[in-house]
Amino acid sequence: MEHACLQRVVKEWRRSPQYFNILLGPVCVAMRNIAGREVDPPMPLKDVDLTIRHAQPGDAAALAQLMCELGYDTTKSEMQMRVERITTDERCRTFVAVRDGKVCGMIGTLTYPSYEHNNPSGRILALVILSTMRRRGIGRALIATAENDFAHRGIRRVALDTRLVREDAHKFYESLGYERNGWRFVKQLSVRD
């Protein structure tokens, strides 16, 4: 009985390792050995008082600070305007990680129809953790929340962009099963008022 239970857990872990990494932390190292997978050990969620919830209009100042950490100078009023637009779009979701009553991370997602595939796709538009709170499993928890939300909405394919210079981010996403598959090109256009 115990062996059958363990086999089922390993099977589920192989299908969705990021969820088990978040929930079980160090126990996943033993599961990796059982499953025969050679991957970096998971970063356990060190903050037991972490909560993940939908963003609210009152989170604008914290979200502006997080955007600044990503390198996008943003004021509270600018973020307030953005959040109001984003939260009224049913295709978008914004989740925030809260510790000790303060927002310490966020993830923003979008679902959309695809030209390339019959099913809708999902995109992670932004993921950022306060620099003082990184390497505690918060990013993994936010990714798992977003993936769970995508799955509940029938989304099977998720994509994201990250700057070429963010090598730590590349490794992070690859550790969660994301694969490199192309290049992103950007051009700024002149807009007439």
C-alpha positions in Angstrom: 0.0 0.0 0.0 2.7 2.5 1.0 4.7 1.6 -2.2 1.6 2.3 -4.4 1.0 5.6 -2.6 4.6 6.6 -3.1 4.4 5.7 -6.8 1.3 7.8 -7.2 3.0 10.8 -5.5 6.1 10.4 -7.8 3.9 10.2 -10.9 2.0 13.4 -9.8 5.3 15.1 -9.0 6.7 14.3 -12.5 3.7 15.9 -14.0 3.8 19.1 -11.9 7.1 19.3 -9.9 6.7 23.0 -9.2 3.6 22.5 -7.0 5.3 19.8 -5.0 8.5 21.9 -4.7 6.4 24.6 -3.1 4.4 22.4 -0.9 7.0 19.9 0.2 10.3 21.8 -0.1 13.2 19.6 1.2 11.2 16.4 0.9 11.3 16.9 -2.9 15.0 16.1 -2.8 14.2 12.6 -1.8 11.4 12.4 -4.4 13.9 13.5 -7.0 16.2 10.6 -6.2 13.2 8.2 -6.4 12.1 9.7 -9.7 15.6 9.6 -11.1 15.5 13.2 -12.1 18.7 15.3 -12.1 17.6 18.9 -11.4 18.6 21.6 -9.0 17.1 21.1 -5.6 14.0 23.1 -5.1 14.0 26.3 -3.1 11.6 25.6 -0.2 9.1 28.2 0.7 10.7 29.7 3.8 7.9 32.1 4.7 5.0 30.2 6.2 3.0 33.4 6.6 2.9 34.1 2.9 -0.4 34.7 1.3 -1.2 34.9 -2.4 -4.3 36.8 -3.5 -5.7 38.8 -6.4 -4.4 42.4 -6.6 -6.6 45.2 -5.4 -6.6 48.9 -6.3 -5.0 49.7 -2.9 -1.9 47.7 -4.0 -0.9 50.4 -6.6 2.0 51.8 -4.5 3.5 48.4 -3.9 3.0 47.4 -7.5 4.7 50.6 -8.6 7.7 49.8 -6.4 7.9 46.3 -7.9 7.8 47.7 -11.5 10.7 50.0 -10.5 12.6 47.0 -9.3 12.1 45.5 -12.8 13.6 48.7 -14.3 10.4 50.4 -15.3 10.1 53.8 -13.5 6.5 53.9 -12.4 4.6 56.2 -10.0 1.8 55.3 -7.7 -0.7 57.3 -9.8 0.5 55.6 -13.1 0.2 52.2 -11.5 -3.3 53.1 -10.1 -4.4 53.9 -13.7 -2.8 50.7 -15.1 -4.4 48.5 -12.3 -7.8 50.0 -13.0 -7.6 49.1 -16.7 -6.0 45.7 -16.1 -8.5 44.5 -13.4 -11.5 45.3 -15.7 -10.1 43.1 -18.5 -11.3 39.5 -17.9 -8.4 38.1 -19.8 -5.9 39.4 -17.3 -5.1 38.3 -13.8 -2.8 39.9 -11.3 -1.8 38.0 -8.2 0.3 39.4 -5.3 2.3 37.7 -2.6 1.8 39.2 0.8 4.0 38.7 3.8 3.5 40.4 7.2 0.7 42.5 5.6 2.9 43.9 2.8 3.0 43.1 -0.9 6.4 41.5 -1.6 5.8 40.1 -5.1 3.5 40.0 -8.1 2.7 38.1 -11.2 0.5 39.3 -14.1 -1.0 37.0 -16.7 -3.0 37.2 -19.9 -5.0 34.7 -21.9 -5.7 35.2 -25.6 -6.8 33.4 -28.8 -3.9 32.1 -30.9 -3.2 32.3 -34.6 -0.9 29.3 -34.4 -3.0 27.0 -32.3 -6.7 26.0 -31.9 -6.7 26.5 -28.2 -6.2 29.8 -26.4 -2.8 30.5 -25.0 -1.5 32.1 -21.8 1.3 34.6 -21.2 3.1 35.7 -18.1 3.4 39.4 -18.6 5.3 40.3 -15.4 6.9 38.5 -12.4 8.8 40.4 -9.8 9.8 39.9 -6.2 11.2 42.6 -3.9 15.0 42.3 -4.0 15.0 41.8 -0.2 12.6 38.9 -0.4 14.1 36.8 -3.3 15.3 33.2 -3.0 12.6 32.3 -0.6 10.3 30.4 -2.9 7.9 33.3 -3.5 8.5 33.4 -7.2 7.8 29.7 -7.4 4.6 30.1 -5.4 3.4 32.9 -7.8 4.2 30.8 -10.9 2.4 27.9 -9.4 -0.6 30.1 -8.7 -0.6 31.5 -12.2 -0.2 28.0 -13.8 -3.1 26.7 -11.6 -5.3 29.6 -12.7 -4.4 28.9 -16.4 -5.2 25.2 -16.0 -8.6 26.0 -14.5 -9.3 28.2 -17.5 -8.3 25.4 -19.9 -5.0 27.0 -21.0 -2.3 24.4 -21.8 0.4 26.5 -23.3 2.1 29.4 -21.4 4.8 31.7 -22.7 6.8 34.6 -21.2 9.5 37.0 -22.1 12.6 38.0 -20.1 15.4 40.3 -21.0 18.6 38.7 -22.3 20.7 40.1 -19.5 18.6 38.5 -16.8 20.4 35.2 -16.7 19.2 34.3 -13.2 15.6 34.6 -14.5 16.4 32.3 -17.4 17.7 29.7 -15.1 14.7 30.1 -12.8 12.2 29.6 -15.6 14.1 26.7 -17.0 14.1 25.0 -13.6 10.3 25.2 -13.7 10.1 23.5 -17.1 10.0 26.5 -19.4 12.0 26.1 -22.6 13.7 28.7 -24.8 12.1 28.8 -28.2 12.8 32.1 -30.0 13.7 35.7 -29.9 11.6 38.8 -29.1 12.1 41.9 -31.2 11.0 45.4 -29.9 10.5 48.7 -31.8 9.3 51.9 -30.3 6.8 53.7 -32.6 6.0 57.4 -32.8 2.4 58.1 -32.0 0.6 61.3 -33.0 -1.8 62.8 -30.6 
